[in-house]
Amino acid sequence: TLPAHERVRMLVDNRALHARNDALDKGRNEMFRVTTSEGIEIDGWAMYPKDFDPAKKWPVVFHVYNEPWAQTVLDSWAVPHHLFHRWLTQQGYVVMSLDARGTPAPRGRAWRKALFQNIGIKSSHDWSLAVDALCAQHDWMDRARLSIWGWSGGGAMTLNMLFRYPGLFRAGMAVAP
């Protein structure tokens, strides 16, 4: 009620669900920045399996959106698809996402306007360079087992990546491109 801001009744109580999620044996998560061969700094995040060993080779599933509407790289683990990505780590995959030029990250006007009349072209180019740079930095990334998936603009970006850079990813899933 207002003006006291008192709760009248709880519609849904998610305490039990939060407790189950908190009890999961999770691997580590990290935020990172990778510099492409063209000097562009790309923000990213990674989720690792709980038994991650950098001495082994690991398959990587990349989650993509990279349209002007939204970011996937945020300092929050409550982003859409988080539980799906956590499940993938439990199946032995490293999950990563990148925000290349054009996303609404607070990186300045040139960053934001980079996709003007270049959606899918410039962003897929940035992504290809960023994935190459990541593979060069991390021996544990198995280049033969890289995959990409996205929904909506991410589905279109998945198709752009698969067709513009056919040797980069082994598989892709484009949902509602």
N, C-alpha and C positions, 0 to 999 in steps of 0.2 A: 504494500500500500504506500501511497505517497501522502504527505511529504516525508514520512518516517523511514521509508525504504525497507519496510519489514516484509518478510516472505509470508504470503498467505497460505500457499501449499506448494509442495514439490511435485512437478509433473513427472519427472524421471530422475531417479537416484542412481548415478553411475558409480557409486563407491565400490561396489563389488567388482565391476568391470575394471576400474582403475587398479584395484588390488591385484587382480589376475594379471594385468599387464605389467605392473610393477614387479611381480614375482617371476616373470620370464627371465631366463638366463640369457642375457643379451651380450653381443659382442660390442666392441667399441665403435663409436661414431666420431667423425671428424669433419671439420670445415677446412678447406684448403683453397689455395690460389695457384693456378698453373699459368706459365707464360708460354705463349705460342712462338713458333719460329719467326713470326712477324712482329713480335714484341707486345702482343695484346695479352693483358692479364685477365684470365677467366676465373670466376668464382666457382667453387664446387663443394659438394659434400660426399662423404662415403660412409657406408655402413658395412661392417665386417662381420664375418661369422665368429662365433665365440671361440672357436679353435684356430683362428687365423694364424698362419705361420708364414712369414714373408720368404722363407727358404723354399716354399712349394709354389707351384703354378696354380693360379686361381682363375675361374671364369668370372667375367664381369658383366652385369646387366646394367645398362645405362638407361635412366629415365629422362626423357626429353619433353620439353614444351617449347621454349624459346620463341615465343611470339611476344608482341608488344603488350599483351594483356596482363601477363603474370610472370612471376619468378617461380622457379622450383628450388632455388638455393636461398633458404632463409634460415636464420638462427633460431629454428624451432623444429622440434621433432614431431609436431602435431600436424604436419602438412598432409594433404590428401595422399592416399596410397601408402601411408606409413606402415600400417599393419601388413599389407601385401609385401612391401619391401623387407620388413622384419622377417616375414615367413621365408622369403627368398634366401636371406642370410642363414636361416636355419636349415635350408636345403643345400648349403655349401657355396653360395654365390656371394661375391662382393657386389654391392649395389652402389652406383654413383649417379650423380646428376651434375650438370653444368649450366651456367647461365652465361651465354655468349652475348655479344652486342645486340642491342635492341630491347632487351628486357627492361622492366621498370626499376631496375636496381639504381640506387642513388650514385650513379657514376658520371653524371654530367650530360649536357645536351648532345654532344657528338655521339656518345654511347647510345643514348635513347633514340636518336634519329637515324642511326646507322642502317636500319632496315627499311627506311622509306623507299618504296618501289623496288626493294630487294628482299622481301620476305622469302625465306627458304633458300635464297642464294648465298647471301653473306653469312647468315647464321649457320648454314651447313658447312660453309668453308671454315668458319671459326671453330666449329665442333670438330671437324676432321683434324685440324691442326692441334687442337687441345688434346684429343684422344692420342694422336701420335706423340705429343710431348709427355703425356702421362705414361704411355708404354715405354718411352725412352727412360723415364725416371724410375719406373718400378719393374724390376725383373720378375716379380711375382705375377704380373698381369699376363695371362695367356692370350696372345694375339689370335690364336686359332679358336678361342671361345669367348669372343666379345659379342654381345647382343645389345639391342636397343629397343625400347618400347615407348610409346606415348599415346595420349588420348587427345582428340580434337586437333588443336594446332600441333600438339605433340605427335599425333598420328600422321599429319601431313609432313612434319619434320622427319619422322621415322622414314617415310617414303622418300623424301629428299635425300636423306643420308644413304639409304640403300641403293638408290639409282644414280646419284651423283658420285658416290664413293663406294662402288660395289665391292671392293676388296677389304674394306675396313671392318665390317660386321659380318658375323657368320649367320645371324638370324635377326629378324625384326618383327615386332607386332604393332601394327598401326590400328588403333581403335578409333572409330568414328573420325577418320581424317577429313 
